[in-house]
Amino acid sequence: MRGNQKNKNYQVEWGHEFAYVIGLLATDGNLSKDGRHIAFTSKDIQLVKSFKKCLNLIDVKIGTKTDGFTDKRYFRIQFSNTKLYKWLLKIGLMPNKSRKIGTMKIPNKYFFDFLRGCFDGDGSFYSYWDPRWKSSFMFYTTFCSSSLTFIRWLRKRIKQLININGHVNANKLKTIWQLKFAKGESKELWRELYYSTEIPFLKRKYLKIKRAQMEELEDSHP
């Protein structure tokens, strides 16, 4: 990516940070119907700051937005860039994408940076002790979307690149779809997602994973 956001010579170039931003946009981002505005909203100020830094949005301010149903306030950044907007359409993003988003054109080299953005934007990690067994610490890495097509595409790409399967399920109303990886496959996935400490990632989720790894280690050495 070269050039200021308002520079007529602005060019889009793939990179590790840029692919991460695309993952954030695919989950918690929004393309306005006006054909030029791009926005990103999150409850995590760190994510919005990372988004701003990765896109070099020096003069763009971070604001807040109130959820009309819960009255919760979220952090939000919005900027205008027609060249980037049109490019995002070409790779698979669109306005009102929640249920419509499908396959995306992401280079293999940057896929796991993109996937880390998806995880930080709308994924989750949880762990627990399984009461059915004397000593069994379980954990899962999940990706969520309102689009089954998108979830199936993520699963297919992950399978192609590192040969793990995961499994797909939905909530009772089948309005949210989830791609879930259990303990063994989660570990393989983490190696690809967190290949460096110098890349952008949400610290809150990363530290949660590291704590689970420590608990598992303690479980294996009582």
Secondary structure in CASP SS format (residue, H / E / C, confidence):
PFRMAT SS
TARGET T0000
AUTHOR 0000-0000-0000
METHOD secondary structure of the structure
MODEL  1
M C 1.00
R E 1.00
G C 1.00
N C 1.00
Q C 1.00
K C 1.00
N C 1.00
K C 1.00
N C 1.00
Y C 1.00
Q E 1.00
V C 1.00
E C 1.00
W C 1.00
G C 1.00
H H 1.00
E H 1.00
F H 1.00
A H 1.00
Y H 1.00
V H 1.00
I H 1.00
G H 1.00
L H 1.00
L H 1.00
A H 1.00
T H 1.00
D H 1.00
G E 1.00
N E 1.00
L E 1.00
S C 1.00
K C 1.00
D C 1.00
G C 1.00
R C 1.00
H E 1.00
I E 1.00
A E 1.00
F E 1.00
T E 1.00
S E 1.00
K C 1.00
D C 1.00
I H 1.00
Q H 1.00
L H 1.00
V H 1.00
K H 1.00
S H 1.00
F H 1.00
K H 1.00
K H 1.00
C H 1.00
L C 1.00
N C 1.00
L C 1.00
I C 1.00
D C 1.00
V C 1.00
K C 1.00
I C 1.00
G E 1.00
T E 1.00
K E 1.00
T E 1.00
D C 1.00
G C 1.00
F C 1.00
T C 1.00
D C 1.00
K C 1.00
R E 1.00
Y E 1.00
F E 1.00
R E 1.00
I E 1.00
Q E 1.00
F E 1.00
S E 1.00
N C 1.00
T H 1.00
K H 1.00
L H 1.00
Y H 1.00
K H 1.00
W H 1.00
L H 1.00
L H 1.00
K H 1.00
I H 1.00
G C 1.00
L C 1.00
M C 1.00
P C 1.00
N C 1.00
K C 1.00
S C 1.00
R C 1.00
K C 1.00
I C 1.00
G C 1.00
T C 1.00
M C 1.00
K C 1.00
I C 1.00
P C 1.00
N H 1.00
K H 1.00
Y H 1.00
F H 1.00
F H 1.00
D H 1.00
F H 1.00
L H 1.00
R H 1.00
G H 1.00
C H 1.00
F H 1.00
D H 1.00
G H 1.00
D H 1.00
G E 1.00
S E 1.00
F E 1.00
Y E 1.00
S E 1.00
Y E 1.00
W E 1.00
D C 1.00
P C 1.00
R C 1.00
W C 1.00
K C 1.00
S C 1.00
S C 1.00
F E 1.00
M E 1.00
F E 1.00
Y E 1.00
T E 1.00
T E 1.00
F E 1.00
C E 1.00
S E 1.00
S C 1.00
S C 1.00
L H 1.00
T H 1.00
F H 1.00
I H 1.00
R H 1.00
W H 1.00
L H 1.00
R H 1.00
K H 1.00
R H 1.00
I H 1.00
K H 1.00
Q H 1.00
L H 1.00
I H 1.00
N C 1.00
I C 1.00
N C 1.00
G C 1.00
H E 1.00
V E 1.00
N E 1.00
A E 1.00
N C 1.00
K C 1.00
L C 1.00
K C 1.00
T C 1.00
I C 1.00
W E 1.00
Q E 1.00
L E 1.00
K E 1.00
F E 1.00
A C 1.00
K H 1.00
G H 1.00
E H 1.00
S H 1.00
K H 1.00
E H 1.00
L H 1.00
W H 1.00
R H 1.00
E H 1.00
L H 1.00
Y C 1.00
Y C 1.00
S C 1.00
T C 1.00
E C 1.00
I C 1.00
P C 1.00
F C 1.00
L C 1.00
K H 1.00
R H 1.00
K H 1.00
Y H 1.00
L H 1.00
K H 1.00
I H 1.00
K H 1.00
R H 1.00
A H 1.00
Q H 1.00
M H 1.00
E H 1.00
E H 1.00
L H 1.00
E H 1.00
D H 1.00
S H 1.00
H C 1.00
P C 1.00
END
